Amino acid sequence: MCGILFRSRAASIGTDRVGVARANQEVLWRQLRAAVAKRGPDWQRGMEYSGESAGRGEHGSESRSSRTDGEEAFYSTHPFDMSVFSSVLHLRGPRLVPQPVIRTHVKGNSSSHSFLCWNGELFADSNDPSAMNLPLDSSDTEILAHTLFDVAAENSFKVTLLDTLSRLRGPWAILVFDAPSSTLYFGRDFLGRRSLLAHFPDQVDPSFYISSVAAGTSAHRNAIQTDAPTADNDDALSDVSRDDDVWWGDSQSFWHEVPADGIYSICFSDLDPSHSRDSFRKHLVHIPWSRTSDSALEQTMTCPANDTLNTEIPNSDPTLFDTPLNTPDTVLKVPMPTTAESMEALETTKSLLSASVKARIETIPRMHQNQLQKHTSDTLNEPKNVDGDSEPLAILFSGGLDCMILAALAAQHFGDSGAVIDLLNVAFDNPRVRNAAAKTRAALDDAKAKKLKKDKRKKKTNPVELDHVVDKEVGIVKDLADASLSDIANENELENLTLDQQTQPNLYPSHLFAVPDRKTGLKGCEELKLVYPYVTWRFVEIDVAYEEAQEMKPHIMELMHPLESVMDMSIALAFWFASRAAGSVVHANGDRVAYKSKAKVLLSGLGADEQCGGYNRHRKSFDSSGWQGLILELQKDVSRISKRNLGRDDRIVSDHGREIRFPYLSESVVSMLSKLPVHLKTDPRLPRGVGDKLLLRQMAVSLGLDRASVEAKRAVQFGARTAKMEDGREKGDMKLTDTKNK
């Protein structure tokens, strides 16, 4: 994983306004460099290109020199200054490959210098003959640079680039400058699994930026909101939340998420010397992903996966299952496949997801020093590397269905190798829950006292143990202080509120962190220990005090940008603290000790709900419009994966110098799930906790995870309780700026 940062601007300073902007630009540049450096703690390097007004080498060629700060400096043949900065988190190959990767082109007495900034991970895919497969111990940066610069020297650079990007499998963002043509190319993989942002020249900052992260830009955004014309409601929305942008660079946001719809290029030799926004818009070239096999199409890239869903309407015959459709909710059991089609769907999907997990863990540093078992069996039994300095795998872990499957598959691949897997489980002190719980406790204590007094008069005692009432939808304790105590006076109702033994305070440093995800996480960890005892499962309890969450909010808001909704903040808070991975573990003897994971790679279950019908809106679509409506809703979710959360999650997790990987979003898994008939993936005729994500629940049963197989879907912001920490009236789609102005 790496961090990418680029800036271009007119070489001549010009007006006083631009001169003032130059000073502000340097402040922003330093802030961005610091933020990008955090993404790659193993290496950072910058380089500068000075435009033609600053001087050239002999015969108008570029010349190369070293600055006093050790960074590379060049003179360019176009009238723009360019600055480039990269940071590297070393995860692949026997040695670190410095970035930016520089290639010098010599033609007669002239020379020019191309560069590559690469933020990605390429994974082997034996199921895809068109994929670029790399040796396990190789550097994808090195191989990609060789392909683009050395192989392309014999062909058109553009043709080689498009062909190469079509064969990449895995998450990536790229920035590459072809010096002979003075053309900059940039873009992201078709699912947008790595962040890449752009700023186009405007009145506030006349520079053009490409960056992995948007830190340090509050002043610029405030200036835009103050000086720029007021937009209508649609234009005020963030780019990434708009499906119908005329141009993705149009909005009042300082930064724009680069769409994951192909590759973009700009030729600096064609740009107007003013370096204006209009000039960029005019000359920005979009080369889209092609989802057809028409070889006659030019200037396109072949999309590496099929994300168009099968529209087959299923047979409503209930004999598809080995249990009745109307299984009571109180006795949940996952029906296993009974037809050849459904059994094949389960086995094939399981095999592809298993291969996806394997590809994403076998490149983890020091897990492959002696080389993982050659691909001759399904289990990675080598190396027996259990030294204290090894880096564990970590999983963002709630104990829910999706992450439990990933944990089980990882355990199977590690085999009896002494592997350690950190399960990162985050919980927040939510003051609304705390205050409501206090009021509830007071009300229930009063009810208990009255009940005991009444029983005493009847000469009988019947102690009643009481606990909070949990709101079904959001998992927040209801405020019973305003409720009539007669509503809870019935003894049977009171007995139903008995405290779950899993949340007893003696198991926690504070009952404030006994959130839903902590309870399911502990249960999930115990199930994994039982089924896969040869793995060391390290359950990391990450408890976040309200005051600390508030302190970090401004920083997290910068990382989120250009996303700015209440829901985005709730999710980003959970991901930032979880990926910081600093908490505590409880040893077998009961001792609690502080612990911070060394893991550089985190696995996430994102993508499972979108593809397998895990959201409540999928069930609602089925209820209102049948299978047709469900398919349309699923297609909408799959099609907009690249526009939703992945860029945000990459920016959040990478702030800690770690990399997030998404096994459910491998190209092979996406293609397979899109190909399957909808009823094999999800069946809303079955109860919640069974029919939703049916295929994955069947997979969990096959992996020995019976408890997890019927675990209901719960959003992270509710499971960790980052939602509605201050104002219960907040809605997820509200802008954070709107909540401040209330």
CORZI-V561622 format. One record per pair of residues at least 6 apart in sequence whose C-alpha atoms are under 7 Angstrom apart, sorted by the first residue. I is the first residue (numbers start at 1). J is the second residue. If there is no record, write none. Layout:
# CORZI-V561622
i=[I/I]
j=[J/J]
This chain:
# CORZI-V561622
i=[1/1/1/1/1/1/1/1/2/2/2/2/2/2/2/2/3/3/3/3/3/3/3/3/3/4/4/4/4/4/4/5/5/5/5/5/5/6/6/6/6/6/6/7/7/7/7/7/7/7/8/8/8/8/8/8/8/9/9/9/9/9/9/9/10/10/10/10/10/10/11/11/11/11/11/12/13/21/28/28/31/31/32/32/35/36/36/36/37/37/38/38/38/39/39/39/39/39/39/40/40/40/40/41/41/41/41/42/42/42/43/43/43/44/44/44/45/45/45/45/45/46/46/46/46/46/47/47/47/47/47/47/48/48/48/48/48/48/49/49/49/49/49/49/49/50/50/50/50/50/50/51/51/51/51/51/51/51/52/52/52/52/52/53/55/56/56/56/56/57/57/60/61/61/61/61/62/62/62/62/62/62/62/63/63/64/64/64/65/65/65/66/66/67/78/78/79/86/86/86/87/89/90/91/91/91/92/92/92/92/92/93/93/93/94/94/97/97/99/100/100/100/101/101/101/102/102/102/102/103/103/103/104/104/104/104/105/105/105/106/112/112/113/114/114/114/115/115/116/116/116/116/117/117/117/118/118/118/118/119/119/119/120/120/120/121/121/121/122/122/122/122/123/123/123/124/124/124/125/125/130/131/131/131/132/132/136/148/148/148/152/162/163/166/166/166/166/169/170/171/171/171/172/172/172/172/173/173/173/173/173/173/174/174/174/175/175/176/176/176/177/177/177/178/182/182/182/183/183/183/183/184/184/184/185/185/185/185/186/186/186/187/187/187/187/187/188/188/189/190/190/190/191/191/191/192/192/192/192/193/193/194/194/194/195/195/195/195/195/196/196/196/196/196/197/197/197/197/197/197/197/197/198/198/198/198/198/198/198/199/199/199/199/199/199/200/200/200/200/201/201/201/201/202/204/204/204/213/213/214/214/214/215/215/216/220/221/221/224/235/236/236/238/238/238/239/239/239/239/240/240/240/241/249/253/255/256/260/261/261/262/262/262/262/263/263/263/264/264/264/264/265/265/265/266/266/266/271/271/271/272/287/287/288/288/289/289/289/289/290/290/290/290/291/291/304/305/305/305/305/306/306/307/307/307/307/308/309/309/309/310/310/310/310/311/311/312/313/314/318/320/320/321/321/321/321/322/322/322/323/325/325/326/329/332/332/333/333/334/334/334/336/337/342/346/346/349/349/350/352/352/353/353/353/354/356/356/357/357/357/358/358/362/362/365/366/366/368/370/371/372/372/372/373/373/373/378/379/379/379/379/380/380/380/381/381/381/381/382/383/384/384/386/386/391/391/392/392/392/392/392/393/393/393/393/393/393/394/394/394/394/394/394/394/394/395/395/395/395/395/395/396/396/396/396/396/396/396/397/397/397/397/397/398/398/398/398/398/399/399/399/399/399/400/400/400/401/401/401/402/402/403/403/404/404/405/408/411/411/416/418/418/419/419/420/420/420/421/421/421/422/422/422/422/423/423/423/424/424/424/424/424/425/425/425/425/425/425/426/426/426/426/426/426/427/427/427/427/427/427/427/427/428/428/428/428/428/428/428/428/429/429/429/429/429/430/430/430/430/431/432/432/433/433/434/436/436/436/437/437/439/439/439/440/440/440/440/443/443/444/447/447/448/452/455/464/465/465/466/466/466/466/467/467/467/468/468/469/469/469/470/470/470/471/471/474/475/488/502/503/505/513/515/515/515/516/516/517/517/524/525/527/529/531/539/540/540/540/541/541/541/542/542/542/542/542/543/557/559/559/560/564/564/565/565/565/565/565/566/566/566/566/566/566/567/567/570/570/570/571/571/572/573/574/574/574/575/575/576/576/579/580/581/581/582/582/582/583/583/583/584/584/584/584/585/585/585/585/586/586/600/600/601/601/601/602/602/602/603/603/603/604/604/604/605/605/606/606/607/607/608/609/610/610/610/611/611/611/612/612/612/613/613/613/613/614/614/614/618/618/619/621/621/621/622/622/622/631/650/653/653/680/681/681/681/682/682/682/682/682/683/683/683/684/684/685/688/689/689/689/690/697/697/700/700/700/701/717/724]
j=[40/88/89/90/119/120/121/659/39/40/86/87/88/89/118/119/36/37/39/40/86/87/88/119/212/36/85/86/117/211/212/84/85/86/210/211/212/83/84/85/209/210/211/82/83/84/207/208/209/210/80/81/82/83/207/208/209/80/81/82/206/207/208/275/79/80/81/273/274/275/51/53/79/80/81/53/19/205/216/217/215/216/215/216/215/87/212/213/44/87/655/656/657/87/89/654/655/656/657/87/88/89/657/87/88/89/657/88/89/90/87/88/98/86/87/88/71/85/86/87/99/71/72/84/85/86/71/72/73/83/84/85/72/73/74/82/83/84/73/74/75/76/81/82/83/74/75/76/80/81/82/75/76/77/78/79/80/81/75/76/77/78/79/79/75/62/63/75/76/63/75/77/77/110/111/112/74/75/76/77/110/111/112/74/75/73/74/75/72/73/74/72/73/73/268/269/273/99/100/117/99/657/96/363/364/365/137/138/139/140/363/137/138/139/137/138/141/142/117/115/116/117/115/116/117/113/114/115/116/113/114/115/111/112/113/114/111/112/113/112/179/180/179/177/178/179/176/177/145/175/176/177/174/175/176/141/173/174/175/172/173/174/171/172/173/170/171/172/140/168/169/170/169/170/359/133/134/359/131/133/167/167/168/169/167/168/363/157/160/161/160/301/301/301/302/303/304/667/666/189/193/194/188/189/193/194/187/188/189/194/195/196/186/187/188/185/186/184/185/186/183/184/185/184/267/268/269/265/266/267/268/265/266/267/263/264/265/266/263/264/265/258/260/262/263/264/194/260/260/260/261/262/260/641/642/260/642/646/647/646/647/646/647/650/212/647/648/650/651/210/211/212/257/258/210/211/212/213/255/256/257/258/209/210/211/255/256/257/258/208/209/210/254/255/256/207/208/209/277/207/208/276/277/277/220/223/224/559/651/558/559/561/558/559/558/254/253/254/252/251/251/252/253/562/563/248/251/256/257/257/643/644/643/256/562/562/562/642/288/289/286/287/288/289/286/287/288/284/285/286/287/284/285/286/283/284/285/279/280/283/279/299/300/300/301/300/301/302/303/300/301/302/303/302/303/667/667/668/670/671/671/674/638/670/671/674/674/635/674/675/674/675/676/677/631/677/677/627/679/325/338/339/335/336/337/338/335/336/338/335/685/686/686/687/690/710/690/710/690/697/698/698/343/680/695/699/669/672/699/668/669/663/664/669/409/663/666/409/410/663/410/413/368/372/391/390/391/383/383/383/380/382/383/380/381/382/413/412/413/414/415/413/414/415/414/415/416/417/417/417/417/418/418/419/598/599/420/421/422/598/599/420/421/422/599/601/602/421/422/423/424/599/601/602/603/422/423/424/602/603/604/423/424/425/578/602/603/604/403/423/424/425/521/425/517/518/520/521/517/520/521/523/524/520/708/711/708/709/711/605/608/604/605/524/708/700/703/532/535/534/534/535/535/536/535/536/537/536/537/538/537/538/539/540/538/539/540/539/540/541/578/581/518/521/540/541/542/578/541/542/543/574/578/720/513/515/518/542/543/544/720/721/513/543/544/545/546/720/721/722/512/513/544/545/546/546/721/722/725/725/725/726/476/477/512/477/478/479/468/477/479/480/481/468/479/480/481/480/481/466/485/489/464/461/461/495/495/498/494/497/498/499/497/498/499/477/497/477/478/497/476/477/478/477/478/718/718/494/519/514/511/543/719/720/721/719/720/719/720/708/539/705/537/704/585/583/584/585/583/584/585/578/581/582/583/584/583/569/651/652/648/735/736/732/733/734/735/736/731/732/733/734/735/736/732/733/717/722/723/716/717/652/722/717/720/722/652/653/652/653/653/656/596/597/595/596/597/594/595/596/592/593/594/595/592/593/594/595/592/593/658/659/658/659/660/659/660/661/660/661/662/660/661/662/662/664/662/664/664/665/664/615/634/637/638/634/638/673/681/682/693/634/682/692/693/692/693/713/630/633/684/629/630/633/629/630/684/678/660/659/660/695/693/694/695/691/692/693/694/695/691/692/694/691/692/691/712/710/711/712/710/709/710/706/708/709/709/723/730]
